[in-house]
Amino acid sequence: MQIGAYGKPENFDRNKAMQLGSVETTTRGNLTLFMIGNLYSLSEARSLQALAKSMGYSGAFVLERVNGQLVKVSN
């Protein structure tokens, strides 16, 4: 689940995000994507997405890996 994308990753509060689970990062262009990993079902991801939004990550969305690429899961 992606919780944020930052051009200046030093502005990301990793400690707050760690309350949601294992924080992972990757880059896309000049952005650093911050994600919560180790989710094993869509229902688990959706539940965590709701929690993330309640914590202020209003743009949180669920991703899945398809053929090695991260793809947004449609609502």
C-alpha contacts under 8 A as a table, 3 or more apart, distances in Angstrom:
res1	aa1	res2	aa2	distance
1	M	35	M	5.31
1	M	36	I	5.29
1	M	37	G	6.73
1	M	45	A	6.61
1	M	49	Q	7.10
1	M	60	A	6.89
1	M	61	F	5.63
1	M	62	V	4.30
1	M	63	L	5.28
2	Q	5	A	7.95
2	Q	33	L	7.04
2	Q	34	F	5.88
2	Q	35	M	4.17
2	Q	36	I	6.46
2	Q	60	A	5.53
2	Q	61	F	5.47
2	Q	62	V	6.28
2	Q	63	L	6.75
3	I	33	L	7.91
3	I	34	F	5.87
3	I	35	M	5.55
3	I	36	I	7.31
3	I	52	A	7.31
3	I	57	Y	5.90
3	I	59	G	6.51
3	I	60	A	4.33
3	I	61	F	6.73
4	G	33	L	5.94
4	G	34	F	5.25
4	G	35	M	7.14
4	G	57	Y	7.23
4	G	59	G	7.00
4	G	60	A	6.79
5	A	9	P	7.99
5	A	31	L	5.95
5	A	32	T	5.47
5	A	33	L	4.33
5	A	34	F	6.06
6	Y	9	P	5.18
6	Y	11	N	7.60
6	Y	12	F	7.36
6	Y	31	L	5.24
6	Y	32	T	5.23
6	Y	33	L	6.54
7	G	30	N	6.08
7	G	31	L	4.63
7	G	32	T	6.34
8	K	11	N	5.86
8	K	12	F	7.86
8	K	31	L	7.65
8	K	32	T	7.72
9	P	12	F	5.42
9	P	31	L	7.95
9	P	32	T	6.14
10	E	13	D	7.91
13	D	16	K	5.57
13	D	17	A	6.53
14	R	17	A	5.04
14	R	18	M	6.08
14	R	23	V	7.50
15	N	18	M	5.17
15	N	19	Q	7.08
16	K	19	Q	5.70
16	K	20	L	7.91
17	A	20	L	5.61
17	A	21	G	7.22
17	A	23	V	6.89
18	M	21	G	5.10
18	M	22	S	6.15
18	M	23	V	6.07
20	L	36	I	7.04
20	L	48	L	7.21
20	L	51	L	7.95
20	L	52	A	7.12
21	G	36	I	5.92
21	G	37	G	7.17
22	S	36	I	5.38
22	S	37	G	5.52
22	S	38	N	6.90
23	V	34	F	6.75
23	V	35	M	5.68
23	V	36	I	4.79
23	V	37	G	6.38
24	E	34	F	5.89
24	E	35	M	5.10
24	E	36	I	5.95
24	E	37	G	6.24
25	T	32	T	6.59
25	T	33	L	5.44
25	T	34	F	4.77
25	T	35	M	6.09
26	T	32	T	5.84
26	T	33	L	5.32
26	T	34	F	6.99
27	T	30	N	7.00
27	T	31	L	5.64
27	T	32	T	4.49
27	T	33	L	5.73
28	R	31	L	5.36
28	R	32	T	6.46
28	R	33	L	7.11
36	I	39	L	7.75
39	L	42	L	7.99
39	L	44	E	6.51
39	L	45	A	6.14
40	Y	44	E	6.91
40	Y	45	A	7.70
41	S	44	E	5.21
41	S	45	A	6.31
42	L	45	A	5.00
42	L	46	R	6.05
43	S	46	R	5.06
43	S	47	S	6.11
44	E	47	S	5.21
44	E	48	L	6.22
45	A	48	L	5.11
45	A	49	Q	5.99
45	A	62	V	6.43
46	R	49	Q	4.89
46	R	50	A	6.34
46	R	62	V	7.07
47	S	50	A	5.29
47	S	51	L	6.49
48	L	51	L	4.97
48	L	52	A	6.03
49	Q	52	A	5.01
49	Q	53	K	6.19
49	Q	60	A	6.06
49	Q	61	F	6.41
49	Q	62	V	7.09
50	A	53	K	5.17
50	A	54	S	6.30
51	L	54	S	5.06
51	L	55	M	6.34
52	A	55	M	5.03
52	A	56	G	6.57
52	A	57	Y	5.37
52	A	58	S	7.48
52	A	60	A	6.64
53	K	56	G	5.19
53	K	57	Y	4.63
53	K	58	S	4.73
53	K	59	G	7.28
53	K	60	A	6.39
54	S	57	Y	7.16
54	S	58	S	7.68
57	Y	60	A	5.57
61	F	72	K	7.11
61	F	73	V	7.68
62	V	72	K	5.97
62	V	73	V	5.57
63	L	70	L	6.07
63	L	71	V	5.35
63	L	72	K	4.45
63	L	73	V	5.37
64	E	70	L	5.59
64	E	71	V	5.43
64	E	72	K	6.48
64	E	73	V	6.50
65	R	68	G	5.73
65	R	69	Q	5.31
65	R	70	L	4.57
65	R	71	V	6.19
66	V	69	Q	5.20
66	V	70	L	6.30
66	V	71	V	6.64
